[in-house]
Amino acid sequence: MFNTPLSRFRVVSMLEGISFLLLLGIAMPLKYLADIPSPVTIVGWIHGVLFILYLAAGAHVSWSDRWSIKRMAGALIAALLPFGPFVFDARLKREQQG
């Protein structure tokens, strides 16, 4: 499962996407609507680590698979948007199968 740079990137991408949704959908509302800030600290830290891993895995796969600048930019933009990593992963999977 983790034997290629692309498979490692895809796993990190999914984890990063999930952490971003947890941060936006659960931790932030708890902080601002219920005045419970600790989930943002915990989930935010986890998301930050996963984001750095996402960038590192993206750099590795872009180098090893010779991604174009356009694809690398797409991966970066996807990480900044809610559900972006899932959409980007679906495109990668579709290209791999086709």
C-alpha positions as CSV (number, residue, x, y, z in Angstrom):
1,M,0.0,0.0,0.0
2,F,2.8,2.4,0.8
3,N,5.3,1.0,-1.7
4,T,5.3,3.9,-4.2
5,P,5.5,7.7,-3.8
6,L,2.1,8.1,-5.3
7,S,0.4,5.6,-2.9
8,R,2.1,7.4,0.1
9,F,0.9,10.7,-1.3
10,R,-2.7,9.5,-1.7
11,V,-2.8,8.1,1.9
12,V,-1.4,11.4,3.4
13,S,-3.8,13.3,1.2
14,M,-6.8,11.5,2.6
15,L,-5.6,12.0,6.2
16,E,-4.9,15.7,5.6
17,G,-8.3,16.2,4.0
18,I,-10.1,14.5,6.9
19,S,-8.1,16.5,9.4
20,F,-9.1,19.7,7.6
21,L,-12.7,18.8,7.6
22,L,-12.6,17.9,11.3
23,L,-10.9,21.3,12.0
24,L,-13.5,23.3,10.0
25,G,-16.6,21.2,10.8
26,I,-16.1,20.3,14.4
27,A,-13.2,22.0,16.2
28,M,-13.9,25.5,14.9
29,P,-17.6,25.5,15.7
30,L,-16.8,24.1,19.2
31,K,-14.4,27.0,19.7
32,Y,-16.6,29.8,18.4
33,L,-20.1,28.5,19.2
34,A,-19.5,26.6,22.5
35,D,-16.4,28.4,23.8
36,I,-14.4,25.2,23.9
37,P,-11.0,26.0,22.3
38,S,-9.1,22.8,23.1
39,P,-10.2,20.8,20.0
40,V,-8.8,23.6,17.7
41,T,-5.5,23.2,19.5
42,I,-5.4,19.5,19.1
43,V,-6.9,19.1,15.7
44,G,-5.1,22.1,14.4
45,W,-1.7,20.7,15.5
46,I,-2.5,17.3,13.9
47,H,-3.7,19.1,10.7
48,G,-0.5,21.2,10.6
49,V,1.7,18.1,10.8
50,L,-0.4,16.4,8.1
51,F,-0.2,19.4,5.9
52,I,3.6,19.4,6.1
53,L,3.6,15.7,5.3
54,Y,1.3,16.4,2.4
55,L,3.7,19.0,1.0
56,A,6.7,16.6,1.5
57,A,4.8,13.7,-0.1
58,G,3.7,15.9,-2.9
59,A,7.2,17.1,-3.6
60,H,8.4,13.5,-3.6
61,V,5.8,12.2,-6.0
62,S,6.1,15.2,-8.2
63,W,9.8,14.6,-8.5
64,S,9.6,10.8,-8.9
65,D,6.6,10.8,-11.3
66,R,7.7,14.0,-13.1
67,W,4.5,15.9,-12.5
68,S,4.0,19.1,-14.5
69,I,3.9,22.5,-12.8
70,K,0.2,22.5,-13.4
71,R,-0.4,19.3,-11.6
72,M,1.8,20.3,-8.7
73,A,-0.1,23.6,-8.4
74,G,-3.4,21.6,-8.5
75,A,-2.2,19.5,-5.6
76,L,-1.3,22.6,-3.6
77,I,-4.6,24.3,-4.3
78,A,-6.5,21.1,-3.4
79,A,-4.9,21.1,0.0
80,L,-6.2,24.6,0.7
81,L,-9.8,23.8,-0.1
82,P,-12.3,21.8,1.9
83,F,-12.8,18.5,0.0
84,G,-10.0,19.5,-2.4
85,P,-7.8,16.5,-1.5
86,F,-10.7,14.1,-2.2
87,V,-11.4,15.7,-5.6
88,F,-7.7,15.7,-6.5
89,D,-7.3,12.0,-5.4
90,A,-10.3,11.0,-7.5
91,R,-8.7,12.6,-10.5
92,L,-5.4,10.8,-9.8
93,K,-7.3,7.5,-9.4
94,R,-9.2,8.0,-12.6
95,E,-6.0,8.7,-14.5
96,Q,-4.3,5.7,-13.0
97,Q,-7.1,3.4,-14.2
98,G,-7.6,5.0,-17.6
